[in-house]
Amino acid sequence: MRPVALLLALYCAVTSLFHYIPADPWQMSIFVKNWAIAGGCLVLAAHGAGRYALRP
């Protein structure tokens, strides 16, 4: 779980750069959404799956 979450966070961070267009509000909302997903993935990478893990 942790390596996959870290890779997904990196992927979201890199792809968010393609949406960084401050003049376009729609693109900025996608930019912020990608960073929010990356943040959630970083939390999973730091703490693991916890009690919801398929294999403890």
C-alpha positions in Angstrom: 0.0 0.0 0.0 2.7 2.5 1.0 4.8 2.3 -2.3 1.7 2.5 -4.4 0.3 5.5 -2.5 3.6 7.2 -2.8 3.7 6.6 -6.6 0.1 7.9 -6.9 1.0 11.0 -4.9 3.9 11.7 -7.2 1.8 11.1 -10.3 -0.9 13.5 -9.1 1.7 16.1 -8.3 3.3 15.9 -11.7 0.0 15.9 -13.6 -1.3 18.9 -11.7 1.5 21.0 -13.3 -0.3 20.6 -16.6 -3.4 22.3 -15.1 -1.6 25.3 -13.6 -3.2 28.1 -15.6 -4.1 30.8 -13.0 -6.3 32.7 -15.5 -8.7 29.7 -15.9 -10.7 28.9 -12.8 -11.7 25.5 -14.1 -8.0 24.5 -14.6 -7.1 25.8 -11.2 -9.9 23.7 -9.6 -8.4 20.6 -11.3 -4.9 21.7 -10.1 -6.1 22.0 -6.4 -8.1 18.7 -6.7 -4.9 16.9 -7.8 -3.0 18.3 -4.9 -5.8 17.2 -2.5 -5.6 13.6 -3.9 -1.8 13.7 -3.6 -2.2 14.8 0.1 -4.5 11.9 0.8 -2.1 9.5 -0.9 0.7 10.9 1.2 -1.3 10.2 4.4 -1.8 6.6 3.2 1.9 6.3 2.5 2.8 7.6 5.9 0.4 5.5 7.9 -0.4 2.5 5.8 -3.9 1.0 5.2 -4.6 0.5 8.9 -7.5 -1.7 9.9 -8.9 -1.7 6.3 -5.9 -3.6 5.0 -6.7 -6.8 3.1 -3.6 -8.4 4.5 -2.4 -7.3 8.0 
